[in-house]
Amino acid sequence: MDNPVIPDQPTFIDLFSGCGGLSLGLSGAGWKGLFAIERATDAFETFRANFLAEGARYPFQWPKWLEQRAHSIDDVLGRHGDELRKLRGKVDLIAGGPPCQGFSFAGKRNSSDPRNKMFQRYVSFVEIIRPKFLVLENVPGMNVAHTRRGTKTAKAGVTYYDKLNEALSELGYSVGEMILDASNYGVPQRRARLVVVGIHAELAKAMPTGYAGIFNEILQEGASQLSIYGEGSPVSAEKAISDLVVGARRSQTIEYTGFGARRGYVQLEYKGPSGSTYQRLMNQGTAPERMDSMRIAHHKEEVEARFKEILKSCKRGVNLSEEDRKRLGMLKHRTVPMAPSLPAPTLTTLPDDILHYCDPRILTVRECARLQSFPDWFVFQGKYTTGGSRRKVECPRYTQVGNAVPPLLARAIGIGVMKSLRYVEGNAKSTIGRKTLIKKTVAMAGR
């Protein structure tokens, strides 16, 4: 994912950053991070460990006025309005992935979920800073209307995307959207996401194809990444994580001594990639002893026996049928045994939603990270899981990974926007000059 340092690097701010998947992808595409806003302490500590610690591969140019800790977006808007206004017209990109639980079809869609309105805070940031470009990532359900009795198609009602589009258009941005599947970008996972891009109106005039041109660049970069990471085909679960297989006897395991270690917990004694291009690229530059978040779940005997039966008798790559759930005495709504020859199903924040394709167990955090396209050097902080009412306030490692934007998808998006920015800058130099264009953009931003 590494890109050479680009002179005069364009800058970005990451809102609702989580553990940093979107920031990692944008940084790998050549963007320079200024700061990120994330309210969950554990997720921010992961962000800190990878972007703010000494020796970070992609260090942020963090402003002195903003403390390097977890913040809510309301807190930053309320406390630092003056500092934010000084950034008006000086930031190239605002990116973010507002909380999506209220939109997602994976859970209970709730039109009154307060997290649904977090996109309004995103708009508030845009209104103050007026960046040149915008990127917003969410689940496809953001563009499906909510009703009291369920959902309607976008044509049948006003969606949250419609509201977002209207708000950004009023601020002078040309906005477009497209549903992108991460498996088409080298990510070993079927993960459809709604990606929204916006261009400041003054810049859009210099782009004949507008946001359609950005998506065209993103699609082209996706094809390039698929060629590199998957050798032209979607990366399968087996090609992604076969080097992390434990096996029935667990003879290749050692005691787990990391965070959250307890009696009975083990991890794989990692020997290195087993051959696939994807594994080699993900593991590049990471010593075996530096592999993070490798703790294997300690299942009860009856649970492991049930998992063995699922792997033996149930269809792979899809959720268990109602018939299978009754036969196995399972009440759980979603359990998907992975198919080794296919990309993994969409990861969620619940670790027992997906079963390993050959080991009778759930995935480790590291395996989930691989399936999201996080490189092996990326470390995670905090507890592994949580439950009950704590799920509303805590963000353990499995949740951090499940909520993240896949870095390879984010990288393709970043390169698509970068190429459009460079096109606009080149056009400016050949006509009115970059400084004049920037002054004009800033002037427009102040209206």
Phi and psi in degrees as a GROMACS rama.xvg file:
@    title "Ramachandran Plot"
@    xaxis  label "Phi"
@    yaxis  label "Psi"
@TYPE xy
-68.7335  136.562  ASP-2
-117.298  150.003  ASN-3
-64.3895  152.979  PRO-4
-62.2457  130.282  VAL-5
-102.796  125.053  ILE-6
-56.1614  143.374  PRO-7
54.9602  53.1143  ASP-8
-58.2745  132.166  GLN-9
-69.4236  153.077  PRO-10
-110.083  154.976  THR-11
-143.343  156.74  PHE-12
-118.886  135.989  ILE-13
-109.492  113.322  ASP-14
-96.7756  141.864  LEU-15
55.3815  51.5678  PHE-16
-71.1115  -21.0208  SER-17
58.9856  -142.344  GLY-18
-80.2052  -12.452  CYS-19
118.058  20.1113  GLY-20
-61.427  -44.515  GLY-21
-68.0116  -42.2046  LEU-22
-62.373  -39.313  SER-23
-63.8887  -44.6658  LEU-24
-65.7227  -43.7433  GLY-25
-64.8853  -40.3022  LEU-26
-63.373  -40.7914  SER-27
-65.6225  -21.904  GLY-28
-86.9393  -2.8821  ALA-29
107.773  3.23449  GLY-30
-83.4663  155.336  TRP-31
-110.172  120.118  LYS-32
-76.4302  136.702  GLY-33
-94.2866  -61.7963  LEU-34
-155.187  167.577  PHE-35
-134.34  149.241  ALA-36
-119.734  123.672  ILE-37
-149.378  128.877  GLU-38
-87.7099  -23.1872  ARG-39
-78.2419  122.26  ALA-40
-60.7861  -47.6627  THR-41
-61.079  -43.6525  ASP-42
-63.2266  -40.992  ALA-43
-67.591  -34.9584  PHE-44
-64.3682  -34.8026  GLU-45
-65.3431  -43.8148  THR-46
-58.2353  -46.0856  PHE-47
-59.2767  -44.6964  ARG-48
-62.6597  -27.5472  ALA-49
-101.738  -22.4948  ASN-50
-121.923  -19.7776  PHE-51
-114.944  -14.9964  LEU-52
-72.4897  157.791  ALA-53
-60.0147  133.633  GLU-54
84.3562  10.0213  GLY-55
-58.9587  141.224  ALA-56
-67.2554  -35.0112  ARG-57
-128.62  72.7124  TYR-58
-66.4377  139.77  PRO-59
-84.2451  151.94  PHE-60
-93.5274  64.9392  GLN-61
-67.907  132.045  TRP-62
-73.4901  147.833  PRO-63
-66.8963  -26.3953  LYS-64
-76.1378  -12.0123  TRP-65
-111.496  116.183  LEU-66
-61.8344  139.416  GLU-67
-82.0418  81.2882  GLN-68
-155.665  176.62  ARG-69
-66.9514  133.817  ALA-70
-134.144  148.062  HIS-71
-84.0338  152.91  SER-72
-66.302  -32.6196  ILE-73
-64.2665  -37.4882  ASP-74
-62.8836  -44.9791  ASP-75
-67.5284  -42.3624  VAL-76
-62.8152  -38.5865  LEU-77
-76.9755  -36.4317  GLY-78
-92.9509  -25.0787  ARG-79
-125.572  33.4194  HIS-80
-58.81  -42.0725  GLY-81
-63.5616  -43.9348  ASP-82
-66.2584  -37.8478  GLU-83
-65.9791  -39.5002  LEU-84
-64.9424  -26.9956  ARG-85
-69.8804  -16.0679  LYS-86
-88.6053  -2.57082  LEU-87
-56.786  125.733  ARG-88
77.4044  2.35508  GLY-89
-109.572  -0.84079  LYS-90
-111.985  134.638  VAL-91
-80.6526  -33.1176  ASP-92
-148.975  133.59  LEU-93
-110.788  124.028  ILE-94
-122.702  159.066  ALA-95
176.287  160.046  GLY-96
-130.749  85.2359  GLY-97
-54.8169  153.065  PRO-98
-50.0052  136.365  PRO-99
-115.799  4.09002  CYS-100
-59.9695  -34.4047  GLN-101
-72.8843  -16.7455  GLY-102
-95.9319  -23.4366  PHE-103
-70.7811  139.147  SER-104
-80.1067  -10.3058  PHE-105
-72.4043  -20.2115  ALA-106
-127.712  -155.156  GLY-107
-87.8652  113.539  LYS-108
-69.4203  129.706  ARG-109
-133.004  111.408  ASN-110
-68.1983  -19.5856  SER-111
-98.1915  3.35037  SER-112
-59.9658  121.028  ASP-113
-61.3332  -22.2467  PRO-114
-67.1978  -21.3669  ARG-115
-61.4796  -27.8265  ASN-116
-93.0186  6.68573  LYS-117
-64.604  -22.4286  MET-118
-62.448  -24.1347  PHE-119
-67.0946  -33.4158  GLN-120
-69.2347  -35.8618  ARG-121
-58.5579  -45.9417  TYR-122
-62.5291  -38.3859  VAL-123
-61.2591  -40.3522  SER-124
-63.7327  -43.9381  PHE-125
-61.6888  -41.3312  VAL-126
-60.9917  -37.5201  GLU-127
-76.6639  -45.7931  ILE-128
-91.228  -31.673  ILE-129
52.3637  63.8274  ARG-130
-70.447  170.111  PRO-131
-73.6724  -39.9342  LYS-132
-130.893  159.015  PHE-133
-130.953  146.393  LEU-134
-138.783  132.53  VAL-135
-136.478  131.179  LEU-136
-117.454  137.457  GLU-137
-157.499  178.608  ASN-138
-76.8786  155.264  VAL-139
-56.6458  -25.1478  PRO-140
-63.2835  -13.4467  GLY-141
-65.0483  -23.4516  MET-142
-105.642  27.0674  ASN-143
-124.794  129.494  VAL-144
-66.6036  140.053  ALA-145
-88.8633  141.866  HIS-146
-137.106  166.857  THR-147
-67.1445  -25.0919  ARG-148
-102.489  7.58064  ARG-149
142.634  -130.19  GLY-150
-134.394  155.328  THR-151
-125.315  163.182  LYS-152
-69.8461  165.048  THR-153
-58.3624  -32.5885  ALA-154
-70.3031  -19.6137  LYS-155
-91.3561  -6.50798  ALA-156
-170.837  174.24  GLY-157
-82.2111  126.948  VAL-158
-99.0145  168.998  THR-159
-67.23  -29.6565  TYR-160
-65.3202  -40.7579  TYR-161
-57.7352  -42.206  ASP-162
-66.2725  -40.6555  LYS-163
-62.1585  -47.5109  LEU-164
-58.6422  -45.4411  ASN-165
-62.6279  -43.5579  GLU-166
-65.4963  -42.2952  ALA-167
-72.1721  -34.2672  LEU-168
-63.1815  -37.6306  SER-169
-65.7398  -24.3952  GLU-170
-87.4164  -0.532484  LEU-171
94.325  31.7791  GLY-172
-116.414  139.927  TYR-173
-89.2391  121.389  SER-174
-123.103  138.27  VAL-175
-142.769  164.71  GLY-176
-140.938  157.262  GLU-177
-155.539  143.684  MET-178
-89.264  121.365  ILE-179
-114.947  137.618  LEU-180
-99.9596  122.057  ASP-181
-58.6712  -27.594  ALA-182
-65.4861  -17.1374  SER-183
-86.7679  4.80598  ASN-184
-123.02  16.9561  TYR-185
92.1312  -0.711595  GLY-186
-83.4317  127.018  VAL-187
-79.8441  55.9138  PRO-188
-160.358  134.259  GLN-189
-79.9585  107.871  ARG-190
-145.039  97.9224  ARG-191
-83.1356  131.932  ALA-192
-136.439  142.746  ARG-193
-83.3816  119.691  LEU-194
-112.982  126.308  VAL-195
-112.082  132.25  VAL-196
-124.118  147.121  VAL-197
-135.926  148.859  GLY-198
-129.722  132.504  ILE-199
-58.567  138.794  HIS-200
-54.3521  -39.4223  ALA-201
-66.0037  -37.0041  GLU-202
-74.1604  -35.3632  LEU-203
-59.5531  -28.5924  ALA-204
-64.1848  -25.5147  LYS-205
-90.3821  2.35016  ALA-206
-118.197  100.502  MET-207
-56.194  -34.6213  PRO-208
-98.699  -1.83668  THR-209
56.8646  -143.158  GLY-210
-67.2468  -22.3716  TYR-211
-62.0913  -35.2208  ALA-212
-66.0877  -36.2777  GLY-213
-64.1449  -45.814  ILE-214
-65.3918  -34.1276  PHE-215
-62.5381  -41.8037  ASN-216
-65.5686  -38.9577  GLU-217
-62.9997  -43.6631  ILE-218
-64.2678  -39.8019  LEU-219
-65.0024  -41.3226  GLN-220
-66.3819  -34.6209  GLU-221
-59.7736  -43.3993  GLY-222
-62.8262  -38.217  ALA-223
-66.0283  -44.8343  SER-224
-64.7297  -38.874  GLN-225
-63.1668  -35.9326  LEU-226
-65.854  -38.3832  SER-227
-77.4556  -52.2353  ILE-228
-83.4966  -30.3783  TYR-229
-116.183  7.45459  GLY-230
53.6017  36.9237  GLU-231
97.8157  -9.51257  GLY-232
-126.121  156.239  SER-233
-55.8076  139.673  PRO-234
-75.7407  125.621  VAL-235
-81.7049  164.183  SER-236
-59.0493  -41.8043  ALA-237
-63.78  -44.4305  GLU-238
-65.9041  -25.4374  LYS-239
-81.5152  -39.5956  ALA-240
-133.749  16.7838  ILE-241
-63.8613  -24.7801  SER-242
-74.9484  -5.77586  ASP-243
-108.334  8.21745  LEU-244
-65.0205  139.11  VAL-245
-95.3898  -43.5968  VAL-246
91.2694  158.931  GLY-247
-62.9175  -37.2401  ALA-248
-84.1137  -15.374  ARG-249
54.0771  34.0371  ARG-250
-72.0979  -15.1977  SER-251
-99.5059  18.9468  GLN-252
-102.117  157.076  THR-253
-130.985  166.505  ILE-254
-62.9594  136.019  GLU-255
-85.2704  124.57  TYR-256
-121.18  8.46466  THR-257
-80.8004  -163.006  GLY-258
-57.8544  134.64  PHE-259
78.5485  16.9195  GLY-260
-68.628  135.381  ALA-261
-142.746  168.414  ARG-262
-58.6875  131.519  ARG-263
98.1306  -12.7524  GLY-264
-84.6583  134.888  TYR-265
-131.182  170.084  VAL-266
-142.513  161.956  GLN-267
-67.3552  137.39  LEU-268
-83.2628  93.5603  GLU-269
-69.7661  133.957  TYR-270
-108.939  -12.0828  LYS-271
120.785  171.418  GLY-272
-57.0996  148.402  PRO-273
-100.032  3.36552  SER-274
140.864  -30.9334  GLY-275
-73.3284  149.084  SER-276
-58.9717  -41.8385  THR-277
-59.5166  -46.3688  TYR-278
-61.41  -43.3134  GLN-279
-63.0519  -41.4931  ARG-280
-69.7343  -38.3829  LEU-281
-69.119  -32.5022  MET-282
-92.9387  -5.85021  ASN-283
-54.3712  125.921  GLN-284
80.7516  9.53933  GLY-285
-115.657  116.473  THR-286
-69.6621  145.883  ALA-287
-51.3973  -39.2523  PRO-288
-73.4779  -9.90595  GLU-289
-94.7529  -0.324953  ARG-290
-63.0923  127.578  MET-291
-108.115  153.46  ASP-292
60.3007  46.5657  SER-293
-99.7063  5.94501  MET-294
-60.6753  130.741  ARG-295
-94.4319  136.018  ILE-296
-59.5233  141.254  ALA-297
-100.764  86.3079  HIS-298
-80.6692  149.772  HIS-299
-69.8792  157.829  LYS-300
-58.2078  -42.2938  GLU-301
-68.0567  -32.3173  GLU-302
-69.7936  -44.2753  VAL-303
-63.1929  -37.0714  GLU-304
-64.6437  -39.7562  ALA-305
-65.4306  -41.5355  ARG-306
-62.3176  -39.7569  PHE-307
-61.0008  -40.8962  LYS-308
-67.1836  -37.8832  GLU-309
-62.2002  -47.622  ILE-310
-64.3106  -29.1464  LEU-311
-80.0632  -37.4657  LYS-312
-120.274  -8.58195  SER-313
-105.718  153.035  CYS-314
-65.1296  138.047  LYS-315
-89.5766  150.691  ARG-316
81.8339  -0.691541  GLY-317
-135.314  161.243  VAL-318
-62.9925  145.057  ASN-319
-56.5773  139.931  LEU-320
-71.5825  160.797  SER-321
-58.981  -37.2886  GLU-322
-63.0553  -43.8327  GLU-323
-65.9629  -39.6145  ASP-324
-63.2345  -40.4986  ARG-325
-65.9677  -42.4073  LYS-326
-63.014  -36.082  ARG-327
-94.0415  -0.785666  LEU-328
66.8021  38.046  GLY-329
-106.183  134.126  MET-330
-100.958  -14.2393  LEU-331
-60.4779  137.471  LYS-332
-71.586  -38.1752  HIS-333
-131.605  119.86  ARG-334
-143.283  116.918  THR-335
-120.642  111.371  VAL-336
-76.6154  122.896  PRO-337
-65.147  148.972  MET-338
-97.478  126.284  ALA-339
-62.3845  -30.2352  PRO-340
-89.9598  0.417951  SER-341
-120.068  158.282  LEU-342
-58.7828  152.706  PRO-343
-63.5571  155.158  ALA-344
-69.4532  169.832  PRO-345
-59.7289  123.654  THR-346
-72.2123  144.006  LEU-347
-119.466  -170.492  THR-348
-86.7745  -3.05423  THR-349
-101.752  114.509  LEU-350
-65.4921  -23.7696  PRO-351
-92.4614  14.5234  ASP-352
-74.7926  -25.0528  ASP-353
-129.431  137.171  ILE-354
-105.939  146.5  LEU-355
-58.7803  151.343  HIS-356
-75.3508  -18.121  TYR-357
-137.454  -28.594  CYS-358
-84.4769  136.551  ASP-359
-78.1562  72.7194  PRO-360
-163.334  167.88  ARG-361
-79.299  171.312  ILE-362
-78.7299  153.61  LEU-363
-78.4143  165.843  THR-364
-60.6381  -40.1642  VAL-365
-63.7308  -39.4807  ARG-366
-64.7779  -40.8602  GLU-367
-61.9266  -40.8697  CYS-368
-63.2846  -40.5935  ALA-369
-60.2706  -42.074  ARG-370
-71.0444  -16.2144  LEU-371
-94.0329  -7.29056  GLN-372
80.8968  23.8747  SER-373
-75.0905  130.973  PHE-374
-66.5103  158.329  PRO-375
-67.8518  -18.8351  ASP-376
-76.28  -15.3518  TRP-377
-73.1084  125.806  PHE-378
-105.982  153.701  VAL-379
-119.644  146.184  PHE-380
-117.523  158.57  GLN-381
93.0015  -178.318  GLY-382
-69.1524  164.385  LYS-383
-81.2457  -46.1212  TYR-384
-138.493  168.633  THR-385
-150.45  175.341  THR-386
-156.598  176.18  GLY-387
60.5855  -143.607  GLY-388
-67.3618  -18.7928  SER-389
-67.8452  -20.1631  ARG-390
-62.2192  -21.8418  ARG-391
-77.7144  -20.1336  LYS-392
-122.604  -19.3332  VAL-393
-102.49  155.171  GLU-394
-136.17  78.4473  CYS-395
-69.668  178.279  PRO-396
-60.7772  -45.5206  ARG-397
-59.9472  -38.7674  TYR-398
-67.6568  -41.5644  THR-399
-56.9723  -46.2148  GLN-400
-68.5989  -45.553  VAL-401
-63.2478  -31.5678  GLY-402
-84.0333  -13.1231  ASN-403
-72.4673  152.628  ALA-404
-77.0479  126.429  VAL-405
-56.4251  123.402  PRO-406
-55.4393  -37.0429  PRO-407
-67.7851  -36.2984  LEU-408
-65.2643  -44.0532  LEU-409
-63.0156  -36.1977  ALA-410
-62.9415  -44.8755  ARG-411
-62.3605  -40.6522  ALA-412
-62.6535  -44.7742  ILE-413
-61.3823  -39.8694  GLY-414
-69.39  -38.6573  ILE-415
-60.9061  -44.6786  GLY-416
-70.0619  -38.7941  VAL-417
-58.7647  -45.5614  MET-418
-62.1358  -37.1562  LYS-419
-68.643  -39.503  SER-420
-62.8227  -44.4299  LEU-421
-64.7428  -35.1748  ARG-422
-63.5365  -45.1028  TYR-423
-63.4872  -42.8009  VAL-424
-63.2925  -42.232  GLU-425
-62.9909  -40.2388  GLY-426
-65.1096  -37.2802  ASN-427
-65.3134  -41.3132  ALA-428
-64.5416  -30.9316  LYS-429
-87.7035  -6.18789  SER-430
-120.921  -84.859  THR-431
-100.632  -5.73442  ILE-432
90.6004  145.862  GLY-433
-62.8192  -42.9096  ARG-434
-61.1529  -39.7423  LYS-435
-65.2916  -41.4744  THR-436
-63.4605  -42.3987  LEU-437
-65.0278  -42.0696  ILE-438
-61.3901  -39.5712  LYS-439
-66.2857  -39.4415  LYS-440
-65.2067  -43.4593  THR-441
-62.4534  -40.1255  VAL-442
-62.9063  -43.2236  ALA-443
-62.7672  -38.3444  MET-444
-63.3063  -29.7319  ALA-445
-79.2746  -5.24574  GLY-446
